[in-house]
Amino acid sequence: MWFVVFLIALLVIVDHKSRLPNEKKPNLFSIAGKRGNHPIWAWLTSALLLWATIGLLLISTGYSMVKAWTKPVEGPKILTKLDEERNAEKLRHFHNLPEKDFALMGKKPVCFYCHGDFPHAKKPMVRSLLNMHTQFVGCFTCHFNETKVPENSVVLRWLNYSEIPTTGKPFGTDVDPVTGDLIKTDDYFSKIVAYQIADGKEKLLEIPETAPEAKEFLSLRNKMSEQDKDAVKKTFHARINPVGRFCTRCHAAEKDSFIPLRELGFSEKRISAVTNLNIVGIVQKYREFYLPMIFNKGFSLEKREALLGHAAADQKITEEMKDDPRTWWRNSFAPPQPQEDADVKNPSTSSKK
């Protein structure tokens, strides 16, 4: 800007020096005075060039200043690492990658701004399965703490907190009778979220970014110290259980499923598909998976019932389970002994052979 002012001043001085001094009172700072004996075309040319140059400089400077003033202020990009992880996760899905990333569209829960849209990342063998569910269910649906929010006080409903207008049914609730694929819809944003009923009123457990406490946190987080951020996050996590509910809590017989699929508008075919997934087979096949028997160690019966369901929580450890060669790698029991060692320790069994 100062360079432009300097150029304008220089042009004015040049113009001033080209004039004759005033007859009455010469003044160094005056631009008054008659022109020399120059032809009229020279006067017009100099005036045109001078004021055209000044005008262009002023327009250019004014445009740059207005553009700078109206440009929205961008805060520090604190999600750089999450962006990198998100892009890396997308590259792993080199096939069947959607054209639009619906998870990044519209308004989001406050959880997104720290955990991203791929919150499960610790176990490579299961993170894809777990992250897939974030398209359909809210964070609190799986992770609300049953000791602070009793399950019998919770109802599940669809909620579109993206605030993107839709007209169709939530994605995944029905199938196309001709193709057998999931129906096409414009509602890829609604999720099954948890509400707690208390004193006759429903309170959303999920914290959307439009909530007053979320708004305040998101507007101030770049100015807050790490200690203050942690303090606010603790209030957000107050009713969170770090360990989510196990697959069989929802992918079970309709009467036992934690999610009221029929009440939520799932068609008969979709109810059958969701409740009859071969989760047990997956659990037994992939050894890095969260296996039900792991929850038998260090969890109370009440906690196991919330995570696994009543039937699985009451499952007793049998001798057959201990002898199952698939149990050693899930660290539920001691590794099975080789047959020779077993014969030495049990000579009666060996003699029978």
GIKA-V995024 format. One record per residue. N is the residue number from 1. OMEGA is omega in whole degrees, -180 to 180 (999 if undefined). Layout:
<<N | OMEGA> <N | OMEGA>>
This chain:
<<1 | 180> <2 | 177> <3 | 178> <4 | 178> <5 | 179> <6 | 180> <7 | 179> <8 | 179> <9 | 180> <10 | 179> <11 | 179> <12 | 179> <13 | 178> <14 | 179> <15 | 179> <16 | -177> <17 | -179> <18 | 180> <19 | 174> <20 | 180> <21 | 179> <22 | -176> <23 | -176> <24 | -173> <25 | 178> <26 | -178> <27 | -178> <28 | -175> <29 | 180> <30 | 176> <31 | 177> <32 | 179> <33 | -178> <34 | 177> <35 | 174> <36 | -178> <37 | 179> <38 | 177> <39 | -176> <40 | -178> <41 | 178> <42 | 179> <43 | 180> <44 | -179> <45 | -179> <46 | 180> <47 | -179> <48 | -180> <49 | -178> <50 | -175> <51 | 175> <52 | 178> <53 | 179> <54 | -180> <55 | 179> <56 | 179> <57 | 180> <58 | 179> <59 | -180> <60 | 180> <61 | 180> <62 | 179> <63 | 180> <64 | -179> <65 | 179> <66 | 179> <67 | 179> <68 | -179> <69 | -176> <70 | 180> <71 | 180> <72 | -179> <73 | 179> <74 | 178> <75 | 178> <76 | -177> <77 | -176> <78 | -179> <79 | -177> <80 | -179> <81 | 179> <82 | 177> <83 | 179> <84 | 179> <85 | 180> <86 | 180> <87 | 178> <88 | 179> <89 | 179> <90 | -179> <91 | 178> <92 | 179> <93 | -174> <94 | 176> <95 | 175> <96 | 179> <97 | -178> <98 | 179> <99 | 180> <100 | 177> <101 | -174> <102 | -179> <103 | -177> <104 | -176> <105 | 176> <106 | 180> <107 | -172> <108 | 172> <109 | -178> <110 | 179> <111 | -175> <112 | -172> <113 | 174> <114 | -173> <115 | -179> <116 | -179> <117 | 172> <118 | -172> <119 | -178> <120 | -175> <121 | -172> <122 | -174> <123 | -177> <124 | -176> <125 | -174> <126 | -172> <127 | 179> <128 | 178> <129 | -178> <130 | -179> <131 | 177> <132 | -177> <133 | -178> <134 | 176> <135 | -173> <136 | -174> <137 | 177> <138 | -177> <139 | -175> <140 | -179> <141 | 178> <142 | -166> <143 | 178> <144 | -175> <145 | -175> <146 | 178> <147 | 179> <148 | 177> <149 | -178> <150 | -178> <151 | -178> <152 | 177> <153 | -174> <154 | 171> <155 | -179> <156 | 180> <157 | 172> <158 | 176> <159 | 176> <160 | -179> <161 | 175> <162 | -177> <163 | 173> <164 | -177> <165 | 178> <166 | 179> <167 | -176> <168 | 178> <169 | 176> <170 | -178> <171 | 176> <172 | -177> <173 | -178> <174 | -180> <175 | 176> <176 | -177> <177 | -178> <178 | -176> <179 | -176> <180 | 178> <181 | 175> <182 | -176> <183 | 176> <184 | -177> <185 | 176> <186 | -179> <187 | 174> <188 | -170> <189 | -179> <190 | 179> <191 | 176> <192 | -176> <193 | -176> <194 | 172> <195 | 174> <196 | 178> <197 | 179> <198 | -179> <199 | 177> <200 | -180> <201 | 178> <202 | 178> <203 | 179> <204 | 178> <205 | 177> <206 | 179> <207 | 178> <208 | -177> <209 | 178> <210 | 178> <211 | -177> <212 | -178> <213 | 178> <214 | 178> <215 | -178> <216 | -180> <217 | -177> <218 | 180> <219 | -175> <220 | -170> <221 | -179> <222 | 179> <223 | -175> <224 | 174> <225 | 180> <226 | 179> <227 | 179> <228 | 178> <229 | 180> <230 | 180> <231 | 178> <232 | -180> <233 | 178> <234 | 177> <235 | 177> <236 | -176> <237 | -172> <238 | -177> <239 | -178> <240 | 171> <241 | -177> <242 | 179> <243 | -179> <244 | 178> <245 | -175> <246 | -175> <247 | -173> <248 | 174> <249 | -179> <250 | -180> <251 | -180> <252 | 176> <253 | -173> <254 | -178> <255 | -179> <256 | -175> <257 | 178> <258 | -179> <259 | 177> <260 | -171> <261 | -177> <262 | 179> <263 | -179> <264 | 174> <265 | 177> <266 | 179> <267 | -179> <268 | -179> <269 | -180> <270 | 177> <271 | 179> <272 | -178> <273 | -177> <274 | -176> <275 | -178> <276 | 175> <277 | -177> <278 | -179> <279 | -179> <280 | 178> <281 | 178> <282 | -179> <283 | -177> <284 | -175> <285 | -175> <286 | -170> <287 | 178> <288 | -175> <289 | 174> <290 | -174> <291 | -175> <292 | -174> <293 | 177> <294 | -177> <295 | 178> <296 | -177> <297 | 174> <298 | 179> <299 | 177> <300 | 179> <301 | 180> <302 | 179> <303 | 180> <304 | 179> <305 | 180> <306 | -176> <307 | -171> <308 | -171> <309 | -173> <310 | -175> <311 | -178> <312 | -179> <313 | -179> <314 | -178> <315 | -179> <316 | 177> <317 | -178> <318 | 177> <319 | 179> <320 | 177> <321 | -179> <322 | -180> <323 | -178> <324 | -178> <325 | -179> <326 | -174> <327 | -175> <328 | -175> <329 | 176> <330 | 173> <331 | 178> <332 | -178> <333 | 177> <334 | 178> <335 | 178> <336 | -178> <337 | 173> <338 | -174> <339 | -179> <340 | 179> <341 | 180> <342 | 180> <343 | 180> <344 | -178> <345 | -179> <346 | -177> <347 | 180> <348 | 178> <349 | -180> <350 | -178> <351 | 179> <352 | 179> <353 | 999>>
